[in-house]
Amino acid sequence: MAIADNLKKVRDQLPAGVQLIVVTKTHEPATIMEAYHAGQRLFGENKVQELQAKQGLLPPDIQWHMVGHLQSNKVKYIAPFISLIHSVDSLKLLRVIDREATKNQRVIPCLLQLHIADETTKFGMSFAECCRLLESEAFQNMAHVEIMGVMGMATFTDDQEQVRREFRELREHCRALKQKYFASRDSFREISMGMSDDYRIGVEEGSTMVRIGTAIFGERE
Ligand SMILES: *Cc1c(COP(=O)(O)O)cnc(C)c1O
């Protein structure tokens, strides 16, 4: 069972306290069930439609994380069940998440996505934008979202030192936000950073959550 073996290999490299989110995008339910039977319960998707479909088909004790860019008009489809949204990149999106969470009578845990990569194509806010969001009156009035920490994606590059610098920057932003806005909130502590190619660096730089697909399921078609 290659998937179970791969899972074990990855888990063995993660220190206690680092959560593994297995990213299942493009993979069939039967493939995902191999990871499930190997004990995995935290899974992530980057598209709402796929996430919603798989949530309906797979066991109810799976905790689903949204890791990809989220459009406001699609929040309603995942609001009833989503365990963590990693990709909050605007106040507008967070307002919609708060509204949909209210309708579902729940609190939705979220991470603020920060832009740390060179590429302009990756989503995420600047540190200043995060501050503006957290200081806004709209945010102060939200009772149905909880900000648990930050997420970021490093530049797609072979330059490991660059990846390390970007992860350090994210950790530093997390520390600064914690000090400024969440000093008394124990729940603000997560740093989601690291994918198949760079999770070891992520962990060395203080990641608390890694999001891994390829290293477990192999290359996507
Ligand atoms: C696909 C994806 C991952 C996992 O990438 P791998 O390289 O397959 O491990 C992690 N995070 C996000 C946001 C993704 O879209």
The ligand as a Gaussian input file, in Angstrom:
#p B3LYP/6-31G(d) Opt

LIG

0 1
 C       -2.159000      21.579000      -4.005000
 C       -1.911000      22.381000      -2.789000
 C       -1.075000      21.888000      -1.763000
 C       -0.352000      20.564000      -1.848000
 O        0.634000      20.604000      -2.848000
 P        1.631000      19.368000      -3.095000
 O        2.782000      19.997000      -3.792000
 O        0.895000      18.396000      -3.945000
 O        1.982000      18.811000      -1.778000
 C       -0.899000      22.686000      -0.644000
 N       -1.511000      23.890000      -0.514000
 C       -2.330000      24.373000      -1.461000
 C       -2.973000      25.696000      -1.257000
 C       -2.547000      23.648000      -2.636000
 O       -3.359000      24.151000      -3.594000

